[in-house]
Amino acid sequence: MDTRIQFRVAEETKRLAQQMAESQGRTLSDACRELTEQLAEQQRKALSHDAWLTEQVDQAFAKLDTGEAVFVANSTAKASMNERKAKIRNRGH
């Protein structure tokens, strides 16, 4: 079901926005609809990422609870990350 969105802007703002939209071959309503859809898609992605991150954290705590977690020394982790970064940098060469 579609819904209607209403908001107020200064008359000059509306006029200029309409001119810009028309210069792009669309209406101001089209431009507002597109912006609303883009914002909704960004929110969907943010919610999806939040759900993924929550799942990853939950899995990490589950491993900790079951004793499956593996801890790595900071120096070892840094060395591993430096190796990964070097491999990525060297891919293009």
DAFEN-V852869 format. One record per pair of residues at least 6 apart in sequence whose C-alpha atoms are under 6 Angstrom apart, sorted by the first residue. I is the first residue (numbers start at 1). GAP is how many residues later the second one is. Records with the same first field share a line. If there is no record, write none. Layout:
BEGIN
I = GAP / GAP
END
This chain:
BEGIN
18 = 10
21 = 6 / 7
63 = 6
END
